[in-house]
Amino acid sequence: MGSTVLSLRIDGELLDRLRSHAAKRGMSVQDYVARTLIREDFDERFKTAVDETEKFYGAEGTEAGRREEAPAAPPRDHVRPSAGIA
């Protein structure tokens, strides 16, 4: 995989903030910006994948489409594992 140059013109105040954020992480500004872009790209691709999955399975297969149901009560003859153990 090769690399390509990307030039940006940014405000001095933004560059100072980027330098500060990068320094806190022990990174160069270039590495910090690249890492941030990679993370943002992953988040976007992940959200798209989730949306596509929801479309494929429909709302019923998602958390939003499920109704919350009360847990079933245990049968009356159910014995708890701790019963009789002190």
C-alpha positions, 0 to 999 in steps of 0.5 A, a space after each residue: 500500500 503506497 502513500 499519497 500527500 494531502 496538503 491542508 490549509 488550516 487556521 492557526 488556532 486549529 493547528 495549535 489545538 491539534 499540536 496540543 492533542 497530538 503532544 498529549 498522546 506523544 504523536 506528531 500532528 500528521 500521525 494524530 490527524 491520520 489516526 483521527 481520520 482512520 477512526 472516523 472512517 471506521 465509525 462511518 463504515 461500521 454504522 453503514 454496516 449496521 444500517 444495512 444489516 437492519 435493512 436486511 433483517 428488518 426492525 424486528 431483528 434489532 434491539 429497537 424492534 424488540 419489545 421488552 418482556 418480563 422474565 419468565 417466573 421459575 416453575 414452582 417446583 424449581 429448587 435454587 442451587 443455594 437451597 439448603 446450603 449455608 
